[in-house]
């Protein structure tokens, strides 16, 4: 079927009008913008509280708080003071049960895995088991041990309620890729790390996704380029962030390499070489810009939302999550 120029003209006019309308979407007013930001704050608080209140999270927290728990990262006592804290997986294999008299885990039998048996204070009749079936690590460039592989699961009674799977790879003692998956009952968290190493720089991408009942709740993607000085230390050249949580998306780009470290007015210099904005996730309409500001009658520097009417509010004054994450005390 062929179309004449007369038939195509109305379609082109409609397409151009639609493109013009989309490009001229007005930013949200302050009241609507504040409503969206508070909604995102509520979603973040709800997610934090629900994960911390999750039964599997509570069990893991209770077990890992015990001083001699035989797990990577939480084996608090090192046989060699001052040495690199290396976790010997083969040496720690076996069955462990909690001795309430000594308040410590005691090895009771051998095994090809690490199997930790614990009776919870809230549910003493139902045993919890942590099974670590695989673990490996390697020394990184900072003289710290970097995990290369971890497979672990938590069982409460006969039901698996949590699982952790991690795999990574190093090059020249630096991590170049890593993937971590954590499942806590109906929650699933995934972290994906990629590092493209070059002779004098590296490009890093970190993506974090949180799902509940197979529905995505949060996505956080960070991209950065790190340079390498002649002395061998790294510095950030630029940073890009894409954070999404209903109903807001926050997009950031900071040209860190362009910021003069000797500037008298760091706030102005940072804002000059950065763009951080919040938009409505549904259609991309502008909610506000995020800039550094100095508080009045104070030398304290904080981020602030700047709205379409020219007014602004500090992030920590608007969002409870900001105060919790930053541990800001009023």
N, C-alpha and C positions, 0 to 999 in steps of 0.2 A: 504494500500500500504506500502510495506517495502523497506527500503533503505539499500544498502550494504555499508560497510566501504569505499570502493572506491568512491561511489557516495557522501558520506558525507564529504570526505576529502577536495575537492575544496571549498565547502561551509564554512567549518571551517577556512580554510586559508583566504578566503575572509573576514569572520567575524573578525578574529584576525587582519588582515591588516587594516580594517576599524576602529577597536577600537584603534589600535596604531596611526593611522592618526589623529583621534579625540583627543587623549591625547597629541599629539605633535603639536597642532595648534600654529603657531607663533603669537606673539603679534603684534598688529598694529604698524606701524612705527609712528614717532612723527607727521608727516604731516597728516596722516589718522586719528590718534587719536585726534588731534586738531580739525579736521573737524567734527568728531562725537560729541565732547564736545561742540563746537559752535552751532551745530544743536540742541542739547538738551537745551542749553541756549536760543536759539531762540524760541523753543517750550514753555519753561517756561515763558519767557517774554510775548509771545503772549497770553498764557493762563491768566496771571495776568492782562494784559491790556484789554482783551476781557471781563473778569468777571467784572472788575471795570467799563468798559464802557457799561455793560449790562443795559438795561432800568430799569429792576426791581431793580437792585443793586442801581442805582442812586435814584430811588424813595424811597427805604428803608433808604438810607443814609440821604436824605433830611428830611424825617419825624423823624427819630430817633435823629437828631441833635437838635430838638426842646426841650427846657429845661424841660418842664413838661409832656412829652409824657408818657401816662399811660401804659407802657409795662414793663415786667420783664427785669432786667439788665440795662435798660436805664431810669428808673424813678429816675432822678438825685437828687431830693429833698427828704430827709428823715424827717419825722415828729419828730423823736427822735434823736437829734445829739449825735453821739458817740455810738449809739446802733447798733446791727446787722441789716443790711439793708434787712429786710424781706419784700417780696412783697405779699400783701394780695389780692389774685385773686378775691375772692368774693366781697371784698370792692370796687374794681376797675371796676367791671362789669358795662356796660352801653354804650350808644352812646356818642361819643366825636367828636366835630367839631372844626376846627382851627379858632381862632379869630385873624384876621390879625392886629386889632387895639392893642390888648393886647399882641400879638405875643405869644399866649399860647392856649392849648386845653381846651375847656369848655365842661363839661358834659351837654348834652341836653335831655337825656331820659334814662330810665332803659333798661336792656337787660340781657339775660342769658350768654352773652359773652362780651368781650371787642371789641367794634367796633369803629375804628378810621377813620374818614372821612377827607380827605385832598385834596385840589386843588393844583396841581403842578404848579410851576412858568412857566415851559415850555409849559404845556398843561392845561391852566386854565379851559377849558370847559369840561374836562374829569376828574371826581373825582377818587381818589385812596382810597381804603379801606383796612385797616389791620383788620383782624378778628382773635382774639385769643379765641379759643373755649375751651381750657383746659390748666391749669397750676397748678403745685404743686412743692413744694420744702421742703427740710429738712436740719437741721443744720448738718454740717460735723465736722470732728475732728479738723479742723483749725479755728473753730468759724465763718466759712463762710457758707452762705446758698448754698446748692447744688440742682440744678434743677432735679426733678424726672420725670416730664412729661411736655411736651409743644406741643400744636397743634396750628399752626397759618398759615394763608394764606394771600396773597396780591392779590387784584383785581384792575385792571386798567380798568375803565368802567365796562363792564359785563364779562370781561375775566380774569380768574385766571392766573397770571403770575409768582407767586412764592408760595412755600409751605415749611414749616418747621415742622418736626416731630421729637420729642425727647422723649426717655424713658430711665430710669436708675433705679438702685437699690443699696442701701447702706447696709453694714453689719458692725456693731461696728463703725458707723459713717464714714466708708470708702467706696468709690465707688467700687463695685465689677463687675458691668456691666453697659454699657451705649451704646445707639445707636442713632446717630443723622443723619437725612437725610435732605438735603437742595436741593430744585429744584428752579432754576432761568431760566425760559423760557426753552431753549434747553440744559441747563447744569444741571447735577445732581452730588451732592457731598454726600458722606457717610462716617461717622466715626464710627468705632466699637471698643469698649473698653472692655477688659476682665481682671479681677484681681483675681488671685487665692490666697486667703489668707491662711497662715499657722501660726503656733504659733510665729515663729521668723523671717519669711520672706514672701514675696509675689512675684508671677510671673505675670508680666503685659504684655498684648499684645494690641497694638493700631494699627488699620489698617485704612488708609484713601484712598479713591478711588474717582477720578474725571472723569466724563464721559461727552461727548458732543454728542448729537444725538445718544445716546446708544453705543457710541464707547469709550472705555477706553483710557484716555489721560495720567493719572498718577496713580501710586499705591505706597503707602508708608506704609510699615509694620515695626513696632518697637516691639521687644521683649526684656524684661529686667527682672532681678531678683534683688529685693531690700531686704536688710537685715534690721534688727531692733536691735538697741543698747539697753543696759540696761536702758538708760535714756528715751527710747521711741521714739527716732528720727530714720528716715530712711536713709540708704545710699545705693548707687548703687553697686551691686556685679559685674554684667556684663550686656552688652548691645549689641544687634544684630539689624542691620538695613538692610532692603531690599527696595531700592528705584528704581522705574522703570519709565522712561519717554523716549519716542522715541528720539534717537535710542540707549539709554544708560541704563545700569543697574548698580547701585552702591550697593555693598555689604560691610557691616562693622561688625566687631566683636571687642569689647573693653572689656578686662578683667580688669575692674576698680578696683576690689578687690586686684589685684596683684600689682597695681601701688603704689610705696612707696611715701606717701605724704610728706616725709621729704627729698626726693632726692634732690641733688644739681642740676642735669640736668633733669628737668621735661620732656623736649622734647624727649630726648633719652629714658627715662623711659616709656613715653606714647607710643612711636613707638615700643618699645620692646614688649609691652603687648597689641598691637592692630594690626588689619589687615583691612585696608580699600582699596578696589580696585574698579575700574571702568571697566566694560566689555561691549562688544557690545551685545545689547539685542538679535539680530538675531541668533548669534551662540556662544556667550560666549567668544569670543576672547578678550584677555587682551588689554585694552586701557591704563591703567596706575595704579600705586599705589598712594594712597593719604596719605601723612604723614605730621606731624607737622614740621615746620622749623622756625628758627629765621631769620628775614631779616638781610641782611648785613648792618653793621654800624647802627644797631638799636636793641632794646630789644623787638621789636614787634614780637609776635608769630602768624603765620598764617598756614593754610593748603596749601599744594602744590601738584600738580600732578607731579609724577615722571614717565618718559617715558622709553621706551625700550632701547633707546640709552644712558641712564644715565643722561640726562638733566632733568630739572624740570621748572615748571612755577607755580607761586602762583595762587590759585583759584580765588582770587579777581581780579587779573590782566587779567584773561582769560574770566571770566563770569560776565556779567552785573547784572544778578540776584543775585549773591553773594554780590555785592556791595549794591544793593537795600535792600536785606533782612537784611544784617548786618549793613546797614546805615553807610558804611565806607566813610569817606570824604577824598578826595585826597588833 
